[in-house]
Amino acid sequence: MQRTLFAALAGAIFGLGLLVSGMTDTTRVQGWLDVFGDWDPTLAFVMGGAMIPMAIAWRVAARRRVAVLGTALPLTQDRKVDANLVLGSSLFGAGWGLAGLCPGPALASLGWGGWGGLLFLLAMVVGMVAAPAAKARIDRITQAA
């Protein structure tokens, strides 16, 4: 129960932060990504404001054996750059640039995004569900070649 309560609280704070910072405003996000046009640098501060505390949190977590609530900490992820990472980040960036939304803001925008926001969220979920099967098929094709 305690873990669920903290997860809900963290999610609410995250969603509020997305709303207050403008990350749910698709035109602002697309303006930030338009570095060769009418560039809007304000979201750079949002990114910095997210990365700096997270870097500190990872340093603190590296010295701990369990989380604050007593649960196990997740294992450190592999840091290698491979084709899956490059392809996934490229697809994520292309979708973010085209739609102006990524998963967090897409969920946060459900309350005001209308049909366009709902359609984006549904397409995102379909992509997330289909991705493992598509990856497995691509892996089979590349291994057979």
DSSP file (Angstrom, degrees, kcal/mol; ACC not computed):
  #  RESIDUE AA STRUCTURE BP1 BP2  ACC     N-H-->O    O-->H-N    N-H-->O    O-->H-N    TCO  KAPPA ALPHA  PHI   PSI    X-CA   Y-CA   Z-CA
    1    1 A M     >        0   0    0      0, 0.0     4,-2.3     0, 0.0     5,-0.2   0.000 360.0 360.0 360.0 -43.2    0.0    0.0    0.0
    2    2 A Q  H  >  +     0   0    0      1,-0.2     4,-2.3     2,-0.2     5,-0.2   0.904 360.0  49.9 -63.4 -41.6    2.8    2.4    0.9
    3    3 A R  H  > S+     0   0    0      1,-0.2     4,-2.4     2,-0.2    -1,-0.2   0.906 110.7  49.7 -64.3 -41.3    4.6    1.8   -2.4
    4    4 A T  H  > S+     0   0    0      2,-0.2     4,-2.5     1,-0.2    -2,-0.2   0.900 110.1  51.1 -63.6 -41.3    1.4    2.4   -4.4
    5    5 A L  H  X S+     0   0    0     -4,-2.3     4,-2.3     2,-0.2    -2,-0.2   0.923 112.2  45.7 -62.6 -45.2    0.8    5.6   -2.5
    6    6 A F  H  X S+     0   0    0     -4,-2.3     4,-2.7     2,-0.2    -2,-0.2   0.874 112.1  52.1 -67.0 -36.5    4.3    6.9   -3.2
    7    7 A A  H  X S+     0   0    0     -4,-2.4     4,-2.5     2,-0.2    -2,-0.2   0.919 111.1  47.0 -64.7 -42.9    4.0    5.8   -6.9
    8    8 A A  H  X S+     0   0    0     -4,-2.5     4,-2.3     2,-0.2    -2,-0.2   0.905 113.3  48.9 -64.6 -41.3    0.8    7.7   -7.2
    9    9 A L  H  X S+     0   0    0     -4,-2.3     4,-2.4     2,-0.2    -2,-0.2   0.919 112.2  47.9 -64.2 -44.2    2.2   10.8   -5.6
   10   10 A A  H  X S+     0   0    0     -4,-2.7     4,-2.5     1,-0.2    -2,-0.2   0.904 112.3  50.0 -63.3 -41.4    5.3   10.6   -7.8
   11   11 A G  H  X S+     0   0    0     -4,-2.5     4,-2.7     2,-0.2    -2,-0.2   0.896 110.7  49.4 -63.7 -40.8    3.2   10.3  -10.9
   12   12 A A  H  X S+     0   0    0     -4,-2.3     4,-2.4     2,-0.2    -2,-0.2   0.911 112.7  46.8 -65.2 -42.6    1.0   13.2   -9.9
   13   13 A I  H  X S+     0   0    0     -4,-2.4     4,-2.4     2,-0.2    -2,-0.2   0.903 112.9  50.1 -65.7 -40.7    4.0   15.4   -9.2
   14   14 A F  H  X S+     0   0    0     -4,-2.5     4,-2.4     2,-0.2    -2,-0.2   0.942 112.0  47.2 -62.3 -48.1    5.6   14.3  -12.5
   15   15 A G  H  X S+     0   0    0     -4,-2.7     4,-2.1     1,-0.2    -2,-0.2   0.900 112.4  49.4 -60.9 -42.1    2.4   15.1  -14.4
   16   16 A L  H  X S+     0   0    0     -4,-2.4     4,-3.0     1,-0.2     5,-0.2   0.899 110.0  52.1 -63.7 -40.4    2.0   18.5  -12.7
   17   17 A G  H  X S+     0   0    0     -4,-2.4     4,-2.3     1,-0.2     6,-0.3   0.897 108.6  50.4 -62.4 -40.5    5.6   19.2  -13.6
   18   18 A L  H  X>S+     0   0    0     -4,-2.4     5,-1.5     2,-0.2     6,-0.9   0.912 113.9  45.4 -62.2 -42.4    5.0   18.3  -17.3
   19   19 A L  H ><5S+     0   0    0     -4,-2.1     3,-0.7     1,-0.2    -2,-0.2   0.944 115.4  44.8 -66.8 -49.4    2.0   20.6  -17.3
   20   20 A V  H 3<5S+     0   0    0     -4,-3.0    -2,-0.2     1,-0.2    -1,-0.2   0.866 113.1  51.2 -64.9 -37.2    3.6   23.6  -15.5
   21   21 A S  H 3<5S-     0   0    0     -4,-2.3    -1,-0.2    -5,-0.2    -2,-0.2   0.621 112.4-115.8 -78.6 -12.4    6.8   23.3  -17.6
   22   22 A G  T X<5S+     0   0    0     -4,-0.8     3,-1.6    -3,-0.7     7,-0.2   0.544  75.5 130.8  90.7   6.6    5.0   23.3  -20.9
   23   23 A M  T 3 <S+     0   0    0     -5,-1.5    -4,-0.2    -6,-0.3    -5,-0.1   0.678  71.4  56.5 -68.8 -15.0    6.0   19.8  -21.9
   24   24 A T  T 3  S+     0   0    0     -6,-0.9     2,-0.9    -5,-0.2    -1,-0.3   0.481  84.0  94.7 -91.9  -2.8    2.4   19.0  -22.7
   25   25 A D    <>  -     0   0    0     -3,-1.6     4,-2.1     1,-0.2     3,-0.5  -0.791  62.7-161.9 -89.8 105.3    2.2   21.9  -25.2
   26   26 A T  H  > S+     0   0    0     -2,-0.9     4,-2.5     1,-0.2     5,-0.2   0.836  87.2  53.9 -60.9 -34.8    2.9   20.3  -28.6
   27   27 A T  H  > S+     0   0    0      2,-0.2     4,-2.0     1,-0.2    -1,-0.2   0.872 108.7  49.4 -69.1 -34.8    3.7   23.6  -30.3
   28   28 A R  H  > S+     0   0    0     -3,-0.5     4,-1.9     2,-0.2    -2,-0.2   0.915 112.2  47.8 -68.3 -41.9    6.3   24.5  -27.6
   29   29 A V  H  X S+     0   0    0     -4,-2.1     4,-1.9    -7,-0.2    -2,-0.2   0.933 113.3  47.1 -64.3 -45.3    8.0   21.1  -27.9
   30   30 A Q  H  X S+     0   0    0     -4,-2.5     4,-1.0     1,-0.2    -1,-0.2   0.858 110.1  54.2 -65.6 -33.7    8.1   21.3  -31.7
   31   31 A G  H  < S+     0   0    0     -4,-2.0     9,-1.5     1,-0.2    -1,-0.2   0.861 107.8  50.2 -65.2 -35.8    9.5   24.9  -31.3
   32   32 A W  H  < S+     0   0    0     -4,-1.9    -2,-0.2     7,-0.2    -1,-0.2   0.870 111.1  48.5 -69.5 -36.1   12.3   23.6  -29.1
   33   33 A L  H  < S+     0   0    0     -4,-1.9     2,-1.8     1,-0.2    -1,-0.2   0.659  90.8  85.5 -77.5 -15.6   13.1   20.8  -31.6
   34   34 A D    ><  +     0   0    0     -4,-1.0     3,-1.2     1,-0.2    -1,-0.2  -0.503  49.9 159.1 -86.1  69.6   13.1   23.4  -34.5
   35   35 A V  T 3  S+     0   0    0     -2,-1.8    -1,-0.2     1,-0.3     4,-0.2   0.710  72.7  46.9 -69.9 -20.0   16.8   24.4  -34.0
   36   36 A F  T 3  S+     0   0    0     -3,-0.2    -1,-0.3     2,-0.1    -2,-0.1   0.384 120.9  32.5-100.6   3.3   17.1   25.8  -37.6
   37   37 A G  S <  S-     0   0    0     -3,-1.2     2,-1.6    -6,-0.2    -6,-0.0   0.076 126.9 -16.4-122.9-126.3   13.9   27.7  -37.6
   38   38 A D  S    S-     0   0    0     -2,-0.1    -4,-0.2     2,-0.0     2,-0.1  -0.596  77.1-163.7 -88.5  76.4   11.9   29.5  -34.9
   39   39 A W        -     0   0    0     -2,-1.6    -7,-0.2    -4,-0.2    -4,-0.1  -0.394  14.5-161.5 -72.0 134.5   13.8   27.9  -32.0
   40   40 A D    >   -     0   0    0     -9,-1.5     3,-0.6   -12,-0.2     4,-0.1  -0.933   5.6-174.1-114.5 103.5   12.2   28.1  -28.5
   41   41 A P  T >>  +     0   0    0      0, 0.0     3,-1.6     0, 0.0     4,-0.6   0.449  57.5  99.0 -80.6   1.0   15.0   27.3  -25.9
   42   42 A T  H >> S+     0   0    0      1,-0.3     3,-1.0     2,-0.2     4,-0.8   0.828  76.0  58.4 -62.2 -32.7   12.8   27.3  -22.8
   43   43 A L  H <> S+     0   0    0     -3,-0.6     4,-2.5     1,-0.2    -1,-0.3   0.668  89.3  73.5 -73.9 -13.2   12.5   23.5  -22.7
   44   44 A A  H <> S+     0   0    0     -3,-1.6     4,-2.5     1,-0.2    -1,-0.2   0.879  96.6  50.8 -62.3 -35.7   16.3   23.2  -22.4
   45   45 A F  H <X S+     0   0    0     -3,-1.0     4,-2.6    -4,-0.6    -1,-0.2   0.859 107.7  52.4 -69.1 -34.8   15.8   24.5  -18.8
   46   46 A V  H  X S+     0   0    0     -4,-0.8     4,-1.0     2,-0.2    -2,-0.2   0.928 110.8  47.4 -64.1 -44.7   13.2   21.8  -18.2
   47   47 A M  H >X S+     0   0    0     -4,-2.5     4,-2.9     2,-0.2     3,-0.7   0.934 114.3  46.1 -62.5 -46.2   15.6   19.1  -19.5
   48   48 A G  H 3X S+     0   0    0     -4,-2.5     4,-2.3     1,-0.2    -1,-0.2   0.894 109.3  55.3 -62.7 -39.6   18.4   20.5  -17.3
   49   49 A G  H 3< S+     0   0    0     -4,-2.6    -1,-0.2     1,-0.2    -2,-0.2   0.705 114.4  41.2 -66.9 -19.2   16.0   20.7  -14.3
   50   50 A A  H <X S+     0   0    0     -4,-1.0     4,-1.4    -3,-0.7    -2,-0.2   0.830 115.4  47.5 -92.3 -40.1   15.2   17.0  -14.8
   51   51 A M  H  X S+     0   0    0     -4,-2.9     4,-2.5     2,-0.2     5,-0.2   0.870 106.0  56.2 -74.3 -36.7   18.7   15.7  -15.6
   52   52 A I  H  X S+     0   0    0     -4,-2.3     4,-1.8    -5,-0.2     5,-0.2   0.960 111.5  41.0 -64.6 -52.0   20.6   17.4  -12.7
   53   53 A P  H  > S+     0   0    0      0, 0.0     4,-2.6     0, 0.0    -1,-0.2   0.873 115.0  53.5 -63.7 -32.6   18.5   16.0   -9.9
   54   54 A M  H  X S+     0   0    0     -4,-1.4     4,-2.5     2,-0.2    -2,-0.2   0.890 105.9  52.4 -68.5 -37.6   18.4   12.6  -11.6
   55   55 A A  H  X S+     0   0    0     -4,-2.5     4,-1.7     2,-0.2    -1,-0.2   0.906 112.2  46.3 -62.2 -40.7   22.2   12.5  -11.8
   56   56 A I  H  X S+     0   0    0     -4,-1.8     4,-2.3     2,-0.2    -2,-0.2   0.920 111.1  52.1 -66.3 -43.3   22.4   13.2   -8.1
   57   57 A A  H  X S+     0   0    0     -4,-2.6     4,-2.8     1,-0.2    -2,-0.2   0.889 108.3  51.0 -61.6 -40.0   19.7   10.6   -7.3
   58   58 A W  H  X S+     0   0    0     -4,-2.5     4,-1.8     2,-0.2    -1,-0.2   0.873 109.4  51.2 -65.8 -36.4   21.6    8.0   -9.3
   59   59 A R  H  X S+     0   0    0     -4,-1.7     4,-0.6     2,-0.2    -2,-0.2   0.927 113.4  44.4 -64.4 -44.6   24.8    8.8   -7.4
   60   60 A V  H >< S+     0   0    0     -4,-2.3     3,-1.1     1,-0.2     4,-0.4   0.923 112.9  51.5 -65.3 -43.9   23.0    8.4   -4.1
   61   61 A A  H >< S+     0   0    0     -4,-2.8     3,-1.2     1,-0.3    -1,-0.2   0.819  99.6  64.5 -64.1 -31.3   21.3    5.2   -5.2
   62   62 A A  H 3< S+     0   0    0     -4,-1.8    -1,-0.3     1,-0.3    -2,-0.2   0.774 103.6  48.1 -64.2 -24.5   24.6    3.7   -6.2
   63   63 A R  T << S+     0   0    0     -3,-1.1    -1,-0.3    -4,-0.6     2,-0.2   0.510 100.2  83.6 -92.6  -5.6   25.7    3.7   -2.6
   64   64 A R    <   -     0   0    0     -3,-1.2     3,-0.1    -4,-0.4     9,-0.1  -0.641  58.8-158.3 -99.4 155.8   22.5    2.2   -1.2
   65   65 A R  S    S+     0   0    0      1,-0.2     8,-0.7    -2,-0.2     2,-0.3   0.738  81.3  20.4 -98.2 -31.7   21.5   -1.5   -1.0
   66   66 A V  B    S-A   72   0A   0      6,-0.2    -1,-0.2     1,-0.1     6,-0.2  -0.915  86.5-100.1-133.8 161.4   17.8   -0.9   -0.8
   67   67 A A    >   -     0   0    0      4,-3.2     3,-2.0    -2,-0.3    -2,-0.1  -0.206  45.0 -96.3 -72.3 170.1   15.3    1.8   -1.8
   68   68 A V  T 3  S+     0   0    0      1,-0.3    -1,-0.1     2,-0.1    -2,-0.0   0.851 127.6  51.3 -57.3 -36.3   13.9    4.2    0.8
   69   69 A L  T 3  S-     0   0    0      2,-0.1    -1,-0.3     3,-0.0     3,-0.1   0.392 122.9-105.6 -84.8   4.1   10.8    2.1    1.1
   70   70 A G  S <  S+     0   0    0     -3,-2.0    -2,-0.1     1,-0.3     2,-0.1   0.438  78.4 127.6  91.2  -0.6   12.9   -1.1    1.7
   71   71 A T        -     0   0    0      1,-0.1    -4,-3.2    -5,-0.1    -1,-0.3  -0.450  68.5 -87.1 -86.1 163.6   12.4   -2.7   -1.8
   72   72 A A  B     -A   66   0A   0     -6,-0.2    -6,-0.2    -2,-0.1    -1,-0.1  -0.391  40.7-121.7 -68.3 144.6   15.3   -3.8   -4.0
   73   73 A L        -     0   0    0     -8,-0.7    -1,-0.1     1,-0.1     3,-0.1  -0.616  34.3-100.9 -82.1 146.7   16.9   -1.3   -6.3
   74   74 A P        -     0   0    0      0, 0.0    -1,-0.1     0, 0.0     3,-0.1  -0.335  42.9-100.4 -66.2 151.2   16.8   -2.1  -10.0
   75   75 A L        -     0   0    0      1,-0.1     2,-0.1    -3,-0.1    -3,-0.0  -0.349  44.3 -93.4 -68.6 151.9   20.0   -3.4  -11.5
   76   76 A T        -     0   0    0      1,-0.1    -1,-0.1    -3,-0.1     2,-0.1  -0.447  45.6-120.0 -66.2 136.2   22.2   -1.0  -13.4
   77   77 A Q        -     0   0    0     -2,-0.1     2,-0.2     1,-0.1    -1,-0.1  -0.417  28.3 -96.8 -78.2 154.0   21.5   -1.1  -17.1
   78   78 A D        -     0   0    0      1,-0.1    -1,-0.1    -2,-0.1     0, 0.0  -0.498  29.7-153.5 -66.8 136.5   24.0   -2.0  -19.8
   79   79 A R        +     0   0    0     -2,-0.2     2,-0.1     2,-0.1    -1,-0.1   0.218  47.9 127.3-101.2  15.0   25.6    1.1  -21.2
   80   80 A K        -     0   0    0      1,-0.1     2,-0.7     5,-0.0     5,-0.1  -0.459  56.1-134.2 -76.3 145.7   26.5   -0.2  -24.7
   81   81 A V        +     0   0    0     -2,-0.1     2,-0.2     4,-0.1    -2,-0.1  -0.884  41.3 157.4 -97.7 114.9   25.4    1.7  -27.8
   82   82 A D     >  -     0   0    0     -2,-0.7     4,-2.3     1,-0.0     5,-0.2  -0.696  57.7 -86.2-129.5-177.6   24.0   -0.8  -30.3
   83   83 A A  H  > S+     0   0    0      1,-0.2     4,-2.9    -2,-0.2     5,-0.3   0.867 123.9  55.3 -61.5 -38.2   21.7   -0.9  -33.2
   84   84 A N  H  > S+     0   0    0      1,-0.2     4,-2.6     2,-0.2    -1,-0.2   0.916 109.9  46.1 -62.3 -42.5   18.6   -1.4  -31.0
   85   85 A L  H  > S+     0   0    0      2,-0.2     4,-2.6     1,-0.2     5,-0.2   0.927 115.1  46.2 -65.3 -45.4   19.4    1.7  -29.0
   86   86 A V  H  X S+     0   0    0     -4,-2.3     4,-2.0     2,-0.2    -2,-0.2   0.927 116.4  44.5 -64.6 -45.6   20.1    3.9  -32.0
   87   87 A L  H  X S+     0   0    0     -4,-2.9     4,-2.6    -5,-0.2     5,-0.2   0.937 115.1  48.0 -65.1 -46.6   17.0    2.7  -33.9
   88   88 A G  H  X S+     0   0    0     -4,-2.6     4,-2.5    -5,-0.3    -2,-0.2   0.916 113.7  45.8 -61.6 -44.6   14.7    3.0  -30.8
   89   89 A S  H  X S+     0   0    0     -4,-2.6     4,-2.5    -5,-0.2    -1,-0.2   0.852 112.1  52.5 -69.4 -32.4   16.0    6.5  -30.0
   90   90 A S  H  X S+     0   0    0     -4,-2.0     4,-2.5    -5,-0.2    -2,-0.2   0.925 111.7  45.5 -66.2 -44.6   15.7    7.6  -33.6
   91   91 A L  H  X S+     0   0    0     -4,-2.6     4,-2.5     2,-0.2     5,-0.2   0.911 113.5  50.2 -64.6 -41.8   12.1    6.4  -33.8
   92   92 A F  H  X S+     0   0    0     -4,-2.5     4,-2.6    -5,-0.2    -2,-0.2   0.941 112.7  46.4 -60.2 -47.8   11.3    8.0  -30.4
   93   93 A G  H  X S+     0   0    0     -4,-2.5     4,-2.6     2,-0.2    -2,-0.2   0.887 111.9  50.5 -63.9 -40.1   12.8   11.3  -31.6
   94   94 A A  H  X S+     0   0    0     -4,-2.5     4,-2.4     2,-0.2     5,-0.2   0.929 113.3  45.4 -64.6 -44.4   11.0   11.3  -34.9
   95   95 A G  H  X S+     0   0    0     -4,-2.5     4,-2.6     2,-0.2     5,-0.5   0.899 113.2  50.3 -64.8 -40.0    7.7   10.6  -33.2
   96   96 A W  H  X S+     0   0    0     -4,-2.6     4,-2.2    -5,-0.2    -2,-0.2   0.908 113.0  46.6 -63.9 -42.4    8.4   13.3  -30.6
   97   97 A G  H  < S+     0   0    0     -4,-2.6    -2,-0.2    -5,-0.2    -1,-0.2   0.884 116.3  43.9 -68.0 -38.8    9.3   15.8  -33.3
   98   98 A L  H  < S+     0   0    0     -4,-2.4    -2,-0.2    -5,-0.2    -1,-0.2   0.918 129.3  23.8 -72.9 -43.9    6.3   15.0  -35.5
   99   99 A A  H  < S-     0   0    0     -4,-2.6    -3,-0.2     2,-0.2    -2,-0.2   0.721  91.8-132.9 -96.8 -23.7    3.6   14.9  -32.8
  100  100 A G  S  < S+     0   0    0     -4,-2.2     2,-0.3    -5,-0.5   -71,-0.2   0.628  74.6  97.1  78.0  12.6    5.2   17.0  -30.1
  101  101 A L        -     0   0    0     -6,-0.5    -1,-0.3    -5,-0.1    -2,-0.2  -0.967  48.6-172.7-133.0 149.1    4.4   14.4  -27.5
  102  102 A C     >  -     0   0    0     -2,-0.3     4,-2.5    -3,-0.1     5,-0.2  -0.762  52.3 -79.0-126.3 178.3    6.2   11.6  -25.8
  103  103 A P  H  > S+     0   0    0      0, 0.0     4,-2.0     0, 0.0     5,-0.2   0.855 125.0  47.4 -53.3 -46.3    4.7    9.0  -23.4
  104  104 A G  H  > S+     0   0    0      1,-0.2     4,-2.3     2,-0.2     3,-0.2   0.973 117.3  40.0 -61.8 -56.5    4.6   11.1  -20.3
  105  105 A P  H  > S+     0   0    0      0, 0.0     4,-2.1     0, 0.0    -1,-0.2   0.817 110.6  60.9 -62.3 -29.5    3.0   14.2  -21.8
  106  106 A A  H  < S+     0   0    0     -4,-2.5     4,-0.2     2,-0.2    -2,-0.2   0.930 109.2  41.9 -63.0 -43.4    0.7   12.0  -23.9
  107  107 A L  H >< S+     0   0    0     -4,-2.0     3,-1.3    -5,-0.2     4,-0.3   0.905 114.2  51.9 -67.0 -40.7   -0.8   10.6  -20.7
  108  108 A A  H >< S+     0   0    0     -4,-2.3     3,-0.7     1,-0.3    -2,-0.2   0.807 106.2  55.6 -65.5 -28.8   -0.9   14.0  -19.1
  109  109 A S  G >X S+     0   0    0     -4,-2.1     4,-3.4     1,-0.2     3,-1.2   0.459  76.5  97.0 -85.5   0.1   -2.7   15.5  -22.1
  110  110 A L  G <4 S+     0   0    0     -3,-1.3     4,-0.3     1,-0.3    -1,-0.2   0.844  79.9  57.6 -57.2 -32.5   -5.6   13.0  -22.0
  111  111 A G  G <4 S+     0   0    0     -3,-0.7    -1,-0.3    -4,-0.3    -2,-0.1   0.756 128.2  10.8 -71.0 -24.3   -7.6   15.5  -20.0
  112  112 A W  T <4 S+     0   0    0     -3,-1.2    -2,-0.2    -4,-0.1    -1,-0.2   0.460 100.9  92.9-131.6  -5.3   -7.4   18.2  -22.7
  113  113 A G     X  -     0   0    0     -4,-3.4     4,-1.8     1,-0.2     3,-0.5   0.609  68.5-160.8 -73.4 -11.7   -5.9   16.6  -25.8
  114  114 A G  H  >  -     0   0    0     -4,-0.3     4,-2.0    -5,-0.2    -1,-0.2  -0.218  55.3 -31.6  64.6-157.5   -9.2   15.8  -27.4
  115  115 A W  H  > S+     0   0    0      1,-0.2     4,-2.8     2,-0.2    -1,-0.2   0.840 139.4  57.2 -66.6 -34.0   -9.5   13.2  -30.2
  116  116 A G  H  > S+     0   0    0     -3,-0.5     4,-2.3     2,-0.2    -1,-0.2   0.920 108.5  45.9 -63.7 -43.2   -6.0   14.0  -31.5
  117  117 A G  H  X S+     0   0    0     -4,-1.8     4,-2.4     2,-0.2    -2,-0.2   0.898 114.1  48.5 -64.9 -41.0   -4.4   13.3  -28.1
  118  118 A L  H  X S+     0   0    0     -4,-2.0     4,-2.6     2,-0.2    -2,-0.2   0.906 110.9  50.5 -65.9 -41.8   -6.4   10.1  -27.7
  119  119 A L  H  X S+     0   0    0     -4,-2.8     4,-2.5     2,-0.2    -2,-0.2   0.915 110.9  49.4 -62.9 -42.7   -5.5    8.9  -31.2
  120  120 A F  H  X S+     0   0    0     -4,-2.3     4,-2.5     2,-0.2    -2,-0.2   0.937 111.2  49.4 -60.3 -46.0   -1.8    9.6  -30.5
  121  121 A L  H  X S+     0   0    0     -4,-2.4     4,-2.3     1,-0.2    -2,-0.2   0.908 111.7  48.3 -61.8 -42.7   -2.0    7.6  -27.2
  122  122 A L  H  X S+     0   0    0     -4,-2.6     4,-2.5     2,-0.2    -1,-0.2   0.915 112.3  48.7 -63.5 -43.0   -3.7    4.7  -29.0
  123  123 A A  H  X S+     0   0    0     -4,-2.5     4,-2.3     1,-0.2    -2,-0.2   0.888 110.9  51.7 -63.8 -38.2   -1.1    4.7  -31.8
  124  124 A M  H  X S+     0   0    0     -4,-2.5     4,-2.3     2,-0.2    -2,-0.2   0.918 110.3  47.6 -64.4 -43.5    1.7    4.8  -29.2
  125  125 A V  H  X S+     0   0    0     -4,-2.3     4,-2.4     2,-0.2     5,-0.2   0.910 110.8  51.5 -65.5 -42.0    0.2    1.8  -27.3
  126  126 A V  H  X S+     0   0    0     -4,-2.5     4,-2.6     1,-0.2    -1,-0.2   0.923 110.9  49.0 -59.7 -43.5   -0.1   -0.2  -30.5
  127  127 A G  H  X S+     0   0    0     -4,-2.3     4,-1.8     1,-0.2    -2,-0.2   0.897 110.8  49.7 -62.1 -41.2    3.5    0.6  -31.3
  128  128 A M  H  < S+     0   0    0     -4,-2.3    -1,-0.2     1,-0.2    -2,-0.2   0.877 114.6  44.5 -66.2 -37.1    4.6   -0.5  -27.8
  129  129 A V  H  < S+     0   0    0     -4,-2.4     4,-0.5     1,-0.2    -2,-0.2   0.879 117.3  44.5 -73.8 -38.4    2.7   -3.7  -28.1
  130  130 A A  H  X S+     0   0    0     -4,-2.6     4,-2.4    -5,-0.2     5,-0.2   0.731  94.7  80.5 -79.2 -22.0    3.8   -4.5  -31.6
  131  131 A A  H  X S+     0   0    0     -4,-1.8     4,-2.8     1,-0.2     5,-0.2   0.885  88.9  50.7 -58.0 -46.1    7.5   -3.6  -31.1
  132  132 A P  H  > S+     0   0    0      0, 0.0     4,-2.3     0, 0.0    -1,-0.2   0.913 113.3  46.0 -61.1 -40.1    8.6   -6.9  -29.4
  133  133 A A  H  > S+     0   0    0     -4,-0.5     4,-2.1     2,-0.2    -2,-0.2   0.905 113.6  49.1 -67.4 -40.3    7.1   -9.0  -32.2
  134  134 A A  H  X S+     0   0    0     -4,-2.4     4,-2.5     2,-0.2    -1,-0.2   0.907 111.8  49.1 -64.7 -41.3    8.6   -6.7  -34.9
  135  135 A K  H  X S+     0   0    0     -4,-2.8     4,-2.8    -5,-0.2    -2,-0.2   0.918 110.0  50.9 -63.9 -43.4   12.0   -6.9  -33.2
  136  136 A A  H  X S+     0   0    0     -4,-2.3     4,-2.2    -5,-0.2    -1,-0.2   0.903 111.8  47.8 -61.3 -40.5   11.8  -10.7  -33.0
  137  137 A R  H  X S+     0   0    0     -4,-2.1     4,-2.3     2,-0.2    -2,-0.2   0.920 112.2  48.4 -67.0 -43.4   10.9  -10.9  -36.7
  138  138 A I  H  X S+     0   0    0     -4,-2.5     4,-2.7     1,-0.2     5,-0.2   0.916 110.9  51.6 -62.7 -42.7   13.8   -8.5  -37.7
  139  139 A D  H  X S+     0   0    0     -4,-2.8     4,-2.1     1,-0.2    -1,-0.2   0.900 109.6  49.7 -60.7 -41.3   16.2  -10.6  -35.5
  140  140 A R  H  X S+     0   0    0     -4,-2.2     4,-1.8     2,-0.2    -1,-0.2   0.907 112.1  48.1 -63.7 -41.0   15.1  -13.8  -37.3
  141  141 A I  H  X S+     0   0    0     -4,-2.3     4,-1.3     1,-0.2    -2,-0.2   0.925 113.4  46.3 -66.0 -44.3   15.6  -12.3  -40.7
  142  142 A T  H  < S+     0   0    0     -4,-2.7    -1,-0.2     1,-0.2    -2,-0.2   0.833 112.5  50.4 -69.9 -31.1   19.0  -10.9  -39.9
  143  143 A Q  H  < S+     0   0    0     -4,-2.1    -1,-0.2    -5,-0.2    -2,-0.2   0.832 109.5  51.5 -73.8 -31.2   20.1  -14.2  -38.3
  144  144 A A  H  <        0   0    0     -4,-1.8    -2,-0.2     1,-0.2    -1,-0.2   0.768 360.0 360.0 -74.6 -25.2   19.0  -16.1  -41.4
  145  145 A A     <        0   0    0     -4,-1.3    -1,-0.2    -5,-0.1    -2,-0.2   0.471 360.0 360.0 -77.3 360.0   20.9  -13.9  -43.8
